[in-house]
């Protein structure tokens, strides 16, 4: 790392971006169930599910194309249980 000759200059510290755990479909489905338990499913938005799961909306779209796909996955999981 380059250090300036003057000792009064601030030292630049480069930080590595935080590394997150991989997001599982199950954690998203758990968050969706939690949101649905609080209010009617039609009023639940994908943004609400993302907030509950602690992820971004883009992370949800990585696993599910839309809200209908999320509902289908919830039904599939319920059928397997």
MARBA-3410 file (N, C-alpha, C, O; in Angstrom, 1 decimal):
81
0.8,-1.2,0.0,0.0,0.0,0.0,0.9,1.2,0.0,1.9,1.3,0.7 ~ 0.5,2.2,-0.8,1.3,3.5,-0.8,1.0,4.3,0.4,-0.1,4.5,0.8 ~ 2.1,4.7,1.0,2.0,5.6,2.2,2.6,7.0,1.8,3.8,7.0,1.4 ~ 1.9,8.0,2.0,2.5,9.3,1.7,3.7,9.7,2.6,3.8,9.1,3.8 ~ 4.5,10.5,2.2,5.7,10.9,3.0,5.3,11.7,4.2,6.1,11.7,5.2
4.2,12.4,4.2,3.8,13.2,5.3,3.1,12.4,6.3,2.1,11.7,6.0 ~ 3.5,12.4,7.6,2.9,11.6,8.6,1.5,12.2,9.0,0.7,11.5,9.6 ~ 1.2,13.4,8.6,-0.1,14.0,9.0,-1.2,13.5,8.1,-2.4,13.8,8.3 ~ -0.9,12.8,7.0,-1.9,12.4,6.0,-2.7,11.2,6.7,-2.1,10.4,7.4 ~ -3.9,11.2,6.4,-4.8,10.1,6.9,-4.4,8.8,6.2,-4.1,8.7,5.0
-4.5,7.7,7.0,-4.2,6.4,6.4,-5.4,5.8,5.8,-6.5,5.9,6.4 ~ -5.3,5.3,4.6,-6.5,4.8,3.9,-6.5,3.3,4.2,-5.6,2.6,4.0 ~ -7.7,2.9,4.7,-7.9,1.5,5.0,-9.0,0.9,4.0,-10.1,1.4,3.9 ~ -8.6,-0.1,3.2,-9.5,-0.7,2.3,-10.2,-1.8,3.0,-9.6,-2.7,3.6 ~ -11.5,-1.8,3.0,-12.3,-2.8,3.7,-12.8,-3.8,2.7,-13.2,-3.4,1.6
-12.8,-5.0,3.1,-13.4,-6.1,2.2,-14.9,-6.1,2.4,-15.4,-5.9,3.5 ~ -15.7,-6.2,1.3,-17.1,-6.2,1.5,-17.5,-7.4,2.4,-16.9,-8.5,2.4 ~ -18.6,-7.2,3.1,-19.1,-8.3,3.9,-19.5,-9.5,3.1,-20.1,-9.3,2.0 ~ -19.2,-10.7,3.6,-19.6,-11.9,2.9,-20.8,-12.5,3.5,-20.8,-12.7,4.7 ~ -21.9,-12.6,2.8,-23.1,-13.1,3.4,-23.3,-14.6,3.1,-22.7,-15.2,2.2
-24.0,-15.2,4.0,-24.4,-16.6,3.9,-25.3,-16.7,2.6,-26.1,-15.8,2.3 ~ -25.2,-17.9,2.0,-26.1,-18.1,0.8,-27.6,-18.0,1.3,-27.9,-18.5,2.4 ~ -28.4,-17.5,0.5,-29.9,-17.4,0.9,-30.6,-18.7,0.4,-30.5,-19.0,-0.8 ~ -31.3,-19.3,1.2,-32.0,-20.5,0.8,-33.5,-20.2,0.5,-34.0,-19.3,1.1 ~ -34.0,-21.0,-0.3,-35.5,-20.8,-0.6,-36.3,-21.1,0.6,-37.3,-20.4,0.8
-35.8,-22.0,1.5,-36.6,-22.3,2.7,-36.7,-21.1,3.6,-37.7,-20.9,4.2 ~ -35.6,-20.3,3.7,-35.6,-19.1,4.6,-36.6,-18.1,4.0,-37.3,-17.4,4.8 ~ -36.7,-18.0,2.7,-37.7,-17.1,2.1,-39.1,-17.6,2.3,-40.0,-16.8,2.6 ~ -39.3,-18.9,2.2,-40.6,-19.4,2.4,-41.0,-19.2,3.9,-42.2,-19.0,4.2 ~ -40.1,-19.4,4.8,-40.4,-19.2,6.2,-40.8,-17.7,6.5,-41.8,-17.5,7.2
-40.1,-16.8,5.9,-40.4,-15.4,6.0,-41.8,-15.1,5.4,-42.6,-14.3,6.0 ~ -42.1,-15.8,4.3,-43.5,-15.6,3.7,-44.6,-16.1,4.6,-45.6,-15.4,4.7 ~ -44.3,-17.2,5.2,-45.3,-17.8,6.1,-45.5,-16.9,7.3,-46.6,-16.7,7.8 ~ -44.4,-16.3,7.8,-44.5,-15.4,8.9,-45.3,-14.1,8.6,-46.2,-13.7,9.4 ~ -45.1,-13.6,7.4,-45.9,-12.4,6.9,-47.4,-12.8,6.8,-48.2,-12.0,7.1
-47.6,-14.0,6.2,-49.0,-14.4,6.0,-49.7,-14.6,7.3,-51.0,-14.5,7.4 ~ -49.0,-15.0,8.3,-49.6,-15.2,9.6,-50.1,-13.9,10.3,-51.0,-13.9,11.0 ~ -49.4,-12.8,9.9,-49.8,-11.5,10.5,-50.9,-10.8,9.8,-51.7,-10.1,10.4 ~ -51.1,-11.1,8.5,-52.2,-10.4,7.8,-52.6,-11.3,6.5,-51.9,-12.2,6.2 ~ -53.6,-10.9,5.9,-54.1,-11.6,4.7,-53.1,-11.6,3.6,-52.4,-10.6,3.3
-52.9,-12.7,2.9,-51.8,-12.9,2.0,-51.9,-11.9,0.8,-50.8,-11.5,0.3 ~ -53.1,-11.5,0.4,-53.2,-10.6,-0.7,-52.6,-9.2,-0.4,-52.2,-8.4,-1.3 ~ -52.5,-8.9,0.9,-51.9,-7.6,1.3,-50.4,-7.7,1.5,-49.7,-6.7,1.7 ~ -49.8,-8.9,1.5,-48.4,-9.1,1.7,-47.7,-8.9,0.4,-48.1,-9.4,-0.6 ~ -46.7,-8.0,0.4,-45.9,-7.7,-0.8,-44.5,-8.5,-0.7,-44.1,-8.9,0.4
-43.9,-8.7,-1.8,-42.6,-9.4,-1.8,-41.6,-8.5,-1.0,-40.6,-9.1,-0.4 ~ -41.7,-7.2,-1.0,-40.9,-6.4,-0.2,-41.0,-6.7,1.2,-40.0,-6.7,2.0 ~ -42.2,-7.0,1.7,-42.4,-7.3,3.1,-41.7,-8.7,3.4,-41.1,-8.8,4.5 ~ -41.8,-9.6,2.5,-41.2,-10.9,2.7,-39.7,-10.7,2.8,-39.0,-11.3,3.6 ~ -39.1,-9.9,1.9,-37.7,-9.6,1.8,-37.3,-9.0,3.2,-36.2,-9.4,3.7
-38.0,-8.0,3.6,-37.7,-7.4,4.9,-37.7,-8.4,6.1,-36.8,-8.4,6.9 ~ -38.7,-9.2,6.1,-38.8,-10.3,7.1,-37.6,-11.2,7.1,-37.1,-11.6,8.1 ~ -37.2,-11.6,5.9,-36.0,-12.5,5.7,-34.7,-11.8,5.9,-33.7,-12.4,6.0 ~ -34.7,-10.5,5.9,-33.4,-9.7,6.0,-32.6,-9.7,4.7,-31.4,-9.7,4.8 ~ -33.3,-9.8,3.6,-32.6,-9.8,2.3,-33.2,-8.7,1.4,-34.2,-8.0,1.8
-32.7,-8.6,0.2,-33.2,-7.7,-0.8,-34.3,-8.3,-1.6,-34.4,-9.5,-1.7 ~ -35.1,-7.5,-2.3,-36.1,-7.9,-3.2,-35.4,-8.7,-4.4,-35.9,-9.7,-4.9 ~ -34.2,-8.2,-4.8,-33.5,-8.9,-5.9,-33.1,-10.4,-5.4,-33.1,-11.3,-6.3 ~ -32.8,-10.6,-4.1,-32.5,-11.9,-3.6,-33.8,-12.8,-3.8,-33.6,-14.0,-4.1 ~ -34.9,-12.3,-3.5,-36.1,-13.1,-3.7,-36.3,-13.5,-5.1,-36.7,-14.6,-5.5
-36.1,-12.5,-6.0,-36.3,-12.8,-7.5,-35.3,-13.7,-8.0,-35.4,-14.3,-9.1 ~ -34.2,-13.9,-7.3,-33.2,-15.0,-7.7,-33.8,-16.3,-7.5,-33.5,-17.2,-8.3 ~ -34.7,-16.5,-6.5,-35.3,-17.8,-6.3,-36.7,-18.0,-6.9,-37.1,-19.1,-7.3 ~ -37.5,-16.9,-6.9,-38.8,-16.9,-7.3,-39.1,-15.8,-8.3,-38.7,-14.6,-8.0 ~ -39.7,-16.1,-9.4,-40.0,-15.0,-10.4,-41.0,-14.0,-10.0,-40.8,-12.8,-10.3
-42.0,-14.4,-9.3,-43.0,-13.5,-8.8,-43.7,-14.1,-7.6,-43.4,-15.1,-7.1 ~ -44.7,-13.4,-7.1,-45.4,-13.8,-5.9,-46.2,-15.1,-6.2,-46.3,-15.9,-5.2 ~ -46.7,-15.3,-7.4,-47.4,-16.6,-7.7,-46.4,-17.8,-7.6,-46.8,-18.8,-7.1 ~ -45.2,-17.6,-8.0,-44.2,-18.7,-7.9,-43.9,-19.0,-6.4,-43.6,-20.1,-6.0 ~ -43.9,-17.9,-5.6,-43.6,-18.1,-4.2,-44.8,-18.9,-3.6,-44.6,-19.8,-2.7
-46.0,-18.5,-3.9,-47.2,-19.3,-3.4,-47.1,-20.7,-3.8,-47.4,-21.6,-3.0 ~ -46.8,-21.0,-5.1,-46.7,-22.3,-5.6,-45.7,-23.1,-4.8,-45.9,-24.3,-4.4 ~ -44.5,-22.5,-4.5,-43.5,-23.2,-3.6,-44.0,-23.4,-2.2,-43.7,-24.5,-1.6 ~ -44.8,-22.5,-1.7,-45.4,-22.7,-0.4,-46.3,-23.9,-0.4,-46.3,-24.8,0.5 ~ -47.2,-24.0,-1.4,-48.1,-25.2,-1.5,-47.3,-26.5,-1.7,-47.7,-27.5,-1.1
-46.3,-26.5,-2.5,-45.4,-27.7,-2.7,-44.8,-28.1,-1.4,-44.8,-29.3,-1.1 ~ -44.3,-27.1,-0.6,-43.7,-27.5,0.6,-44.7,-28.0,1.6,-44.4,-29.0,2.4 ~ -45.9,-27.5,1.6,-47.0,-28.0,2.5,-47.4,-29.4,2.1,-47.7,-30.2,2.9 ~ -47.4,-29.7,0.8,-47.8,-31.0,0.3,-46.7,-32.1,0.8,-47.1,-33.2,1.0 ~ -45.5,-31.7,0.8,-44.4,-32.6,1.2,-44.4,-32.9,2.7,-43.9,-33.9,3.2
-45.0,-31.9,3.5,-44.9,-32.1,4.9,-45.9,-33.1,5.5,-46.0,-33.3,6.7
END
